[in-house]
């Protein structure tokens, strides 16, 4: 009996460790849709939240406090019985070591959202087959979030997750929905995973690692040294810009990081940021108002 008791305790502990990897919030914004009955949107919201947060996306043991905070905001532009169209804003954060600060690591707008959903339809994910466009989209971004988060912890640590995201793209192409093929647009799910995995854009992943692990994670220990490390970590992005000035990964990085960069270098111990400031104005001119705030 005692042996059974300890075995049960071990199983319960193991289950606790094998908690889900994402702490996600999925929001449906139907303000632009002329629909008086909001129940279908509420049901969709609940179903997707349950799908994301109850799914075990990896085989790793994850403590509850290690779950990745992320959000999905579906802004509907059209709805007809079971068909939903709109955009999806995907964001994720990464907790900085020895702090309670969550650093934004992903902020991406997908403008090619189009799927069929029937109320109370069960949502399933299968790594080996295409189930629906909705679950493929959500699963794809789940693995993108996991991959980017892993890249901030170790250099190219997200390979396994990016490979799975690529498999989802390959399977989803068979469904015929928009946003999965290279000819659909120049900034869609196909190009997102293609560029992330490509050696042509290797500096993006290098910077994800050095910026966070060698810079932000040291902020509570030595703020001045951390700021110098963060500043130096940004320099390889100029090589990426010189090679591919319109790279979507540059926008992906600065969409997430521009505000944080301003905050980091506008406060605390002073360092010589002038050269890096000029580089940022060159490679990320859309954020010129933000860069001007850095004194």
C-alpha positions in Angstrom: 0.0 0.0 0.0 2.8 2.4 0.9 4.6 1.6 -2.4 1.4 2.4 -4.3 1.1 5.6 -2.4 4.6 6.8 -3.3 4.0 5.7 -6.9 0.9 7.8 -7.1 2.7 10.8 -5.7 5.5 10.4 -8.3 2.9 10.2 -11.1 1.2 13.4 -9.9 4.4 15.2 -9.6 5.4 14.1 -13.1 2.1 15.3 -14.5 2.6 18.6 -12.8 6.0 19.0 -14.5 4.6 18.1 -17.9 2.3 21.1 -17.8 1.6 23.0 -21.0 4.3 25.2 -22.4 2.1 28.2 -23.3 0.2 30.6 -21.2 -1.9 32.1 -24.0 -4.8 34.5 -24.3 -6.8 34.3 -27.5 -9.2 37.2 -28.2 -11.8 37.6 -30.9 -12.6 41.2 -31.9 -15.8 41.2 -33.9 -16.4 45.0 -33.8 -16.1 45.3 -37.6 -18.6 42.4 -38.3 -22.3 43.2 -38.5 -23.5 40.3 -36.3 -26.0 40.8 -33.5 -25.5 37.3 -32.1 -22.1 37.3 -30.4 -22.3 33.8 -29.1 -20.4 32.2 -32.0 -17.5 34.5 -31.4 -17.5 33.8 -27.7 -17.6 30.0 -28.4 -14.7 30.4 -30.9 -12.7 32.3 -28.3 -13.2 29.7 -25.6 -12.5 26.8 -27.9 -9.2 28.2 -29.2 -8.1 29.3 -25.7 -8.7 25.7 -24.5 -7.0 24.3 -27.6 -3.8 26.4 -27.1 -3.5 26.1 -23.4 -4.3 22.4 -22.9 -2.0 21.2 -25.7 1.4 19.8 -24.9 3.5 21.1 -27.8 6.8 19.5 -26.8 8.1 16.5 -24.8 9.9 18.8 -22.3 9.1 19.1 -18.7 7.8 22.6 -18.0 7.0 24.2 -14.6 3.9 26.4 -14.4 6.1 29.5 -13.9 8.1 28.7 -17.0 5.2 28.8 -19.4 5.6 31.4 -22.1 3.2 34.3 -21.9 1.7 35.0 -25.3 -1.4 36.5 -27.0 -3.4 36.1 -30.2 -5.8 38.8 -31.2 -8.1 37.9 -34.1 -9.6 41.0 -35.6 -12.5 39.8 -37.8 -13.2 41.7 -41.0 -15.8 39.3 -42.5 -18.0 36.6 -41.2 -20.6 34.4 -43.0 -22.2 31.5 -41.1 -19.1 29.4 -40.7 -16.4 31.3 -42.6 -14.2 33.8 -40.7 -11.8 36.3 -42.3 -9.5 38.8 -40.7 -6.1 39.5 -39.3 -4.2 37.9 -36.4 -1.8 39.8 -34.1 0.6 37.4 -32.4 2.7 38.5 -29.5 4.9 36.7 -27.0 7.2 37.6 -24.1 10.2 36.1 -22.3 10.9 36.6 -18.6 14.3 38.1 -18.0 16.5 36.2 -15.5 16.4 37.3 -11.8 13.6 39.7 -12.4 9.8 39.9 -12.9 10.2 41.8 -16.2 8.8 40.2 -19.3 10.7 41.2 -22.5 8.7 41.3 -25.7 10.2 38.9 -28.3 7.6 38.6 -31.0 5.0 41.0 -32.4 3.7 39.8 -35.8 0.6 40.7 -37.8 -0.8 38.0 -40.1 -3.1 39.6 -42.6 -4.1 36.3 -44.4 -6.6 34.8 -41.9 -9.4 32.8 -43.5 -10.9 29.6 -42.0 -14.0 27.6 -41.5 -15.4 27.0 -38.0 -18.7 25.5 -36.9 -19.8 26.3 -33.4 -18.7 23.7 -30.8 -16.5 22.1 -33.4 -13.7 20.2 -31.6 -10.2 21.4 -32.4 -7.4 18.9 -32.8 -3.7 19.1 -33.7 -1.9 16.3 -35.5 1.8 16.7 -36.4 1.3 14.2 -39.2 -1.8 15.4 -40.9 -3.8 18.5 -41.8 -6.9 18.9 -39.6 -8.2 22.4 -40.4 -6.9 25.8 -41.4 -7.7 27.2 -38.0 -5.8 24.6 -36.0 -2.9 24.8 -38.5 -2.6 28.6 -38.1 -2.7 28.4 -34.3 -0.3 25.4 -34.2 2.1 27.1 -36.6 2.4 30.2 -34.4 2.6 28.1 -31.2 5.8 26.6 -32.6 7.1 29.9 -33.9 6.7 31.3 -30.4 8.4 28.3 -28.9 11.2 28.5 -31.4 11.9 32.3 -30.9 11.8 31.8 -27.1 14.3 28.9 -27.3 16.5 31.0 -29.6 16.8 33.7 -26.8 18.1 31.0 -24.4 20.6 29.3 -26.6 22.0 30.0 -30.1 19.7 28.3 -32.6 17.9 26.6 -29.8 14.7 26.8 -31.6 15.6 24.5 -34.5 13.3 21.7 -33.4 10.3 24.0 -33.1 11.0 25.8 -36.4 11.3 22.4 -38.1 7.8 21.5 -36.8 6.4 24.9 -38.0 7.8 24.1 -41.4 6.1 20.7 -41.4 2.8 22.5 -40.6 3.3 24.8 -43.6 3.9 21.8 -45.9 0.8 20.0 -44.7 -1.4 23.1 -44.7 -0.5 23.9 -48.4 -2.5 20.8 -49.3 -5.6 22.5 -47.8 -5.5 25.3 -50.4 -6.1 28.2 -47.9 -4.4 31.5 -48.4 -1.2 32.4 -46.6 0.8 29.2 -46.8 2.4 29.5 -50.2 5.2 31.7 -51.5 3.1 33.2 -54.2 0.2 34.2 -51.9 2.0 37.3 -50.7 5.5 38.5 -49.7 4.9 38.5 -46.0 3.0 35.4 -44.9 3.5 32.2 -43.0 5.5 30.6 -45.8 8.0 33.5 -45.8 8.1 33.8 -42.0 9.3 30.3 -41.4 11.4 30.2 -44.6 13.4 33.3 -43.6 13.8 32.3 -40.0 15.3 28.9 -41.0 17.4 30.4 -43.8 21.2 31.0 -43.3 20.7 34.1 -45.4 19.1 35.8 -42.4 21.3 34.1 -39.7 22.0 37.4 -37.9 18.4 37.6 -36.7 18.8 34.4 -34.7 22.2 35.4 -33.5 20.9 38.7 -32.2 18.0 37.0 -30.5 20.5 35.0 -28.4 23.1 37.7 -27.6 20.6 40.5 -27.0 18.7 38.4 -24.4 21.1 36.0 -22.9 24.3 38.1 -22.9 22.5 41.4 -22.4 19.1 41.6 -20.8 19.7 38.6 -18.5 22.6 40.5 -16.9 20.7 43.7 -16.3 20.1 43.1 -12.6 23.8 42.2 -12.0 25.6 45.0 -13.9 23.3 47.4 -15.8 26.2 49.2 -17.6 27.8 46.1 -18.8 24.4 44.7 -19.9 23.7 47.9 -21.9 27.0 47.6 -23.6 26.3 43.9 -24.4 22.9 44.8 -25.8 24.3 47.6 -27.9 27.0 45.3 -29.4 24.4 42.6 -30.0 22.5 44.9 -32.3 25.4 45.5 -34.6 25.1 42.3 -36.8 21.7 43.5 -37.9 23.5 46.0 -40.1 25.0 43.2 -42.1 21.6 41.7 -42.6 20.3 45.1 -43.7 23.1 45.6 -46.2 22.4 42.2 -47.7 18.6 42.3 -47.5 17.4 45.8 -46.7 13.7 44.8 -46.9 14.0 41.7 -44.8 10.8 41.0 -42.9 12.8 39.7 -40.0 14.2 43.2 -39.4 10.7 44.4 -39.0 9.8 41.4 -36.9 12.6 42.2 -34.5 12.0 45.9 -34.2 8.2 45.6 -34.0 8.9 43.7 -30.8 12.0 45.5 -29.5 11.8 49.2 -30.5 10.1 50.4 -27.3 12.3 48.3 -25.1 15.5 49.5 -26.8 14.4 53.1 -26.2 13.6 52.4 -22.5 16.9 50.5 -21.9 19.1 53.3 -23.4 17.1 56.2 -22.0 17.6 55.3 -18.4 20.3 54.0 -16.0 24.1 54.3 -16.5 25.2 56.2 -19.5 27.1 54.6 -22.4 28.3 55.9 -25.8 25.3 55.0 -27.9 25.7 57.5 -30.7 27.2 55.1 -33.3 24.5 52.5 -32.6 21.8 55.2 -32.7 22.9 56.2 -36.2 22.9 52.5 -37.3 19.3 52.1 -36.0 18.2 55.1 -38.0 19.7 53.5 -41.1 18.4 50.0 -40.7 15.0 50.7 -39.0 13.9 54.2 -40.4 10.3 53.5 -39.6 11.1 53.9 -35.9 13.0 57.2 -36.3 10.6 58.9 -33.8 11.5 56.3 -31.2 15.3 56.5 -31.9 15.2 60.3 -31.4 13.9 59.7 -27.9 17.2 58.2 -26.9 19.4 60.8 -25.4 
